[in-house]
Structures are given as structure tokens and as C-alpha cells.
Amino acid sequence: MGRRKNRPNYEYNHTPITLLLALLGGSCALITVETTLPDVMDLWGSQMNRFSGWQFHMGSACSGVMTFFTFLFLLELHETRSRITAWRSSAPWLLLVVLTLFATIIHVPYYVVILVGTICGVWAYRQTSSVRRSPRLP
């Protein structure tokens, strides 16, 4: 007879590592958009004159936050193998996507975006951490 493996009584919480990896992906998207922006401006300068500089920078922040959200959902899906859990843990971060998209369309001062984004980020982190601590759905 084979020997049974003992299962641990706890489940390791990978949430901070998952968030750091998603943050790395979002940062890469933000840096990529910001570095390719001058080339796009040179190529399509006449069509891009109707947009302000703040719209370009908030648009690149929005692309970074959307990439962060997408990476977080995919990493949670890969780790938990549950679409419901992955959605519940990544959905609170949609508020940051909406905030940056709104700030891209309508001029919102950067200090307001940073303040509201920080508050939303702390709330979303707490929500994400609580999803992983809650009992799993069968």
C-alpha cells in the first residue's frame, strides 16, 4: 500500500505575489505606450493635434491599468481554476479603469486622480484579499 500524503491545514495566500506580477505587466504597458507616443506623434501629427497632452498621458495610464486588470484576472484564473473567484478578486480594480478612462475623456487634475486612485486601490486590495480568504465555492 502506498503512503498517503498529508494535506496542509492551511492554504498559502498568493494574492500579494499575484498583484505584483499584474502590476509588473501594467507598468510595462504604461512604459511602452509612453515611449512609443513621440513616434506616433511624428507619424500622425496632423491628426493628433486635436488631442491635448494630458489626454495622451492619461490614456497611457488607462492602458496600464487595463493591462493590470487583465493580467490580474488571467493570473487569478490560472491559480484558482475558477472564473467566479477570478472575477470576484479582480472586479474591484475596474473602478481604477473607469477613473482613468474618465480622466482621459474629461480633464481631471492629476492630484485628484492620484488621491481617488489611491483610495480606490486600497479598497480594491482589501476586497481582493478578502475574496481569497473566504471559503471556496464548491
N, C-alpha and C positions, 0 to 999 in steps of 0.2 A: 504494500500500500504506500502511496505517495504521501508525503507530508504536506499538510495544508498550510498555506501562507496566512499569517495573521494580518488582518486588515487594521490599519491605524484607526484610532477612535476620533481623529480629527481630520479635517480637510485643509490642506495648505491654501492660503489665500494668495492668489497670483494677481490680484487687482492692481497693486502699485506697479508691478513689472509690466503688466498689460497696458496700463495707461502710459508708462514711459515709452514703450515701443510705439504706441499710437501717436504720442507726442513727437517722437523722432520722425515718423512719416509725415505728420502735418508740418513740422519745421522744414523738412526737405521740400515739400510742395511750396511753402511760402518763399523759401530762398530761391527756388527755381523760377517762380513767377517774377520775383523782384529782379533777378539777374537777367532774365530774358526781356524784361519790359523795355529797356532802351533800344534793343534791336527791333522790337515790334514798333516802337515809336518811329524809328528811322524808316522802316519799311512802309508803314501805313500812316505816316504823319498827317496827311491831309484829312483822312477820315477820322483820326483820333483827336483832332483839335477840339471837338465838341465836348470832350470829357475833361474834367479837372484832374489835377494831380492827386488830390485826396481820394478821388474815386478809384484811381488805379491802385493806390496803396491799400485802401480798404477792400478792394476786390481781391488783391493778393492775400490779405488776411482772411477773407472769406474762403478763398480756395484752400488755404492752410487748415482752417477749422473744419471745412467739409471733408478734407482728406483725413484729418484726425478722427472725425466721426466714423468715416467709412472703415478705416483701419481698426478702430476700436470694436466696431460691430463684427468685422471679419475675425479678429483675434478672439473675441469672446465666443463667437460661433465655433471656431476651431477648438477652443479649450473646453467649452461646456457641452458641445454637440447638441445644443438646444437653441432653436431660433427664438423661442419665447424668452428664455433667460438672456440671450444675447441682446435682444431688442430692449428688454426691461433695463438692462445695465447700460446700454448706450443711448437710449432715448432722452434722458435728461440733458445730454450735451447738445441736442438740437436747438435749445434755447440760444446757445452761442452762435450757431449757424444763422439763426433768424436775426440776432442782434447785428452781426457783421454784415449780413445781406441788407438789412435796413439802413445801416450806416453807410453802405456803398451807394444806395439809391438816393438817400436824403442826407445832407451834410449834418452829421452829429459830431460835436467836438471830441477830439481823441481822448481827453481826460474823462469824459462821460462814458465812452466806450470801455476804457480801461477799468473804471470803477464798477460799472454794471457787469462787465465781463468777469471781473474778479469775484463779485458776489455770486453770479451765476455759476462760475467754475467751482467755488467752494460747495455750493448747494448740490451741483451735479456730482461732485466727487463723493459727497456723503450718500447720495442716492445710489450711486454705482456700488459703493462699498456695502451698503445695506442689502442690495439685491443678492450679492454673493454670500452674505451671512444668513439670509433667510432660508428656510427649509426648501429643498428642491421639490419641484412638481413631479409627480410620477409620470 
